[in-house]
Amino acid sequence: MVYYLTPLEHKGLINRLLPKARQVGVSPDLRGYSWHAEPLKPYYDVKIPMYAVCAKYCPSGRDVYLKLIEGREGKATHAVSLGTAVHEAVHALYTTIRHGVWDEEFHAWWSRTPFETTLAGNVDAIRGCAERCWDFVRMNAHSRFISTLSEQPYASEDDGLFTSVPFMVEHKISGELLGLSGILSLDCYDYLHNIIFDLKIAAKPQEFYRLYPTGYALVFESVHEVPIDIGCTVYVNFKNDRMLVDRDLFMITDDLRSWWIEERDTKAAIVAERRDPGKAPECGNCLYRSVC
């Protein structure tokens, strides 16, 4: 799986991040289970999606106004379609694996999806990248599964699966307690290592990408009352017929939590007040450039 840590990343988690998290800690009022009190308590009576809070492609937040107030649709791009296809491939394969099925063929799954008619950009290239990811995920998961069974002679296949593939992928969860949509999908939660993962199809890291694991950690804490201290952004990139994976593993600090709350309140104000924040002086990789 793209969510397995490398041996070096695992060393960093055990010897650097977790000791730091235990030493520094998180302010109780910034845990998601303090949703009923300030500063986490929503100020506005609106429900907005997670991407509206975390995405910083538009510096002024006008993309939120165009989407949620004016009902404008952004223009799909090759990059967005690639991200959608890879996310769906990981989710679909993981679901079959969790049922003990290892021989699901990529092309059989792809033929059942609507991607051919909904994707933008080079569909053949997108299909090739999604298949590469499919094969990568299956081989990684299967090798871990076989290794786990070889170490535990009395483990059932279910035991082996739950231990070797300890991921809740596309976990459905409600963000209503924090002023978010009631239908959120968490990319991945590693329940053995207590890590929130977010998958990005990008070659260049962005600081604001850390807001996604932070936001989902807060939501997870608000619903399940489980403290989450570690987040990870997984960067997947495709280059020269190779799939490249990099991970940004980090502590979900008070500063990140406060930043997320600030972004939530700013975007919620735009929606609640139906206020157009105006065009940004500079545009990033925004889906709404053509309608802004």
ABEGO torsion letter per residue (X at the ends): XAABBBAAAAAAAAAAAAAAAAAAEBBAAABAAAAABOAABBABBBBBBAAAAABAABAAGAAAAAAAAAGBBBBBBAAAAAAAAAAAAAAAAAAAAAAGBAABBAAAAAAABAAAAABBEBAAAAAAAAAAAAAAAAAAAAAAAAAAAAABAABBAAAAAAAABBBBBGBBBBAAAAGBBABBBBABBBAAAGBBBBBBBBABBBAAAAAAAAAAAAAAAAAAGBBBABBBBBBBBBBGGBBBBBBBBBBBBAAAAAAAAAAAAAAAAAAAAGBBAEBBABBBBBAAAAAX
